[in-house]
Amino acid sequence: MSPETLWNFSVRVYRLPQVGETCLRLQNEHGLDVNLLLFAHWYGRHHGAIPAQLLDALLAFTQPWAREVVRPLRHARSWMKQALASEHFNLLPQQPCTQLRERIKAAELQSEQLQQQIMEALCEHWLGQQEAHAVQSFATQEPLIAANLRAVAEASAVPFTPALQALLDTLQQAARSD
């Protein structure tokens, strides 16, 4: 088990300069699951390279979870943000609409936290069946983190472009300062 939960790591790293913006660009411009990217970074720090079998198990869970739970909530929240600014919603009191949007936002965040908890449980289950290999220093972690981020992109069938590589590099470098 890692000394820091995936969720605590993600919240801490996401708040670092450039990380939130970079993650949103990776999500919106390249269709990547930010939770998988954060997992890749966390795993590289604490355990090393993500084995293909574990990555397959993670994708088997995260892809339908994101498609059926996270993205519909995100879409509803984003749609409401734009819609509340439109003339049609001027006919309604703003407070109930804003409160509903905030509840959807909270449900989206809770769905991502649950996704990460399940991902971490899958990891712990997988690690429990393997021989432990500790990753000692950041110098040895850094290439593993880079390899993990690239593996997630490739396994997600995202075309690997220089723009994608630049964003992954930014994510890795910004998170280096934590």
N, C-alpha and C positions, 0 to 999 in steps of 0.2 A: 504494500500500500504506500502511496506517495504521502509525503509530509503535508502537502497542500492539496485540497480537493480541486478538481477541475473547475468547478464553479467559482471558487474563491480566486483561483489563478486567473480565470477569464475576466472576472469583474475588475481585478487589480490591473491586469495588462490592458484591458479595453480603455481604461481611463488615462493611459499614458498618451503623451502628445503623438499625434499622427495615427495611432492605432485604430481608434474608432472610425475615422474617415477612411483609412485604408481598407478596413474590414467591409465598410459599406460599399466601397468601390468594387472590391472583390465579389461581393454578393450581387450588386446591381449591374455591373458591367460584364461580369464573367460567369454569373450564375453559381458561384461557389457557396457552400454551406459554411458560414462563419464558425459555427460550433465545431465542425470537423477541422477547420484550420487551427482553431485554438486548441483543440485536442491534440493535433499533430505537434504543435509547439510544446504543450505541456508534457506529452509523452516523450518527446525528444529530450526534454530537460531531466525527466525523472527515470526513464527506462531505456531510451535509445531509439533505434530505428523501429518503426511500426512493422511488425510481420504482416505479410500479405494476407494470411488467414484472419488476423484480427481486423485488418482494414476491410476485408470482405464482410465480416460480421457486422462491423460498424455501419458500412454502407447499406447492408440489408435492413438494418433498423432505421438509420437516419433518413434515407431517401423517401420512404413512404411517410415517415413521421413529419418531415418537413413539408412534403406535398399535401398531406391531408390535415395537418394541424397548424403548423407554424405559418406557412405562407397564406392560408386563408385568413388567419387573424391579422397578419401584417397587411394584407390587401385591404381588409375592411378598415383597419386603422388609417392607412394611407388615403384610401378613398374618402373617408369621413373628413380628414383634414382638409382636402381640397373642396369637398362638397360644402363644408361649413362656411367656406368663404364665398360660396356662390349665392346668387340672388334668391334662389328657391328656399334656402334655409333661413333667409331673413324673416320669413313668415313664422318661424318657430322660435320659441325661447332658446337662446344659446346655451344656457346652463345645462338642461337635460341632455342635449346633444354632446356637449363637451364632457359631461360626466360619463356618458356611455362610451365615448371614445377613450377616455382614461381607463375605464374598466376593461375595454378590449386590449389596450396597451399593456395593462397589468397581466391579463390572461396570456398575451403573447410572450411576455417576459417569463411568466411561470411555465409556459410550454417549453421554452428554451432551457430553462433551469432543469426541468424534468428530463428533457432530451439529454442534457449533459450528465445528469445523475445516472441514467440508464447506460450511457456510453461508458462512464467510469465503472459501473458495475460489470459491463461486458469486459472491460479491460482487466479488472480484478479477477474475474472468473478465468480469463485466458491466462493471466500471469500466474494464477494459482496452479495451473497445469504445466508451467514452464520452470526452468531453472532461472533463478534471479541473476540479473547482470546489472550492476549499478553503474551509472554514468557519473564519473567523478568531477570533472572540471568543465567550465563553460567552453574551453577550447575544444574539448572532445564532444560537447553537446551541440555546438554550433553547426557542424556539417551534418549531424544527424537531424537537427531541426529543419535545415534546408532540404534535406532529402525527404523528410516526412511531409513538408508542405508541398513539394513537387509531386510526391506519391498521391496525396489527396487530390490534387488538380488532375493528374492523369487518370486516377481511378474514377473521377467524376466526369470523365470524357469531355473535359474542357480543353479546347485547342490551346496549345502552349505557344504563346506569342511573347515578343519582347516586352510588351505592355504588362502582361500577366507576370512575367518574371520580375519586372521592376516593382510591381505592387507586393509580390511575395518577399522580395528583398527589403522593401520598406517595412513590412510587417515584422520581419525577423530583426532588422536593425533597431526599430523603435522599441521592440520588446526586449532588446538586449539591455536596455538601461534599467530594467526593473530590478 
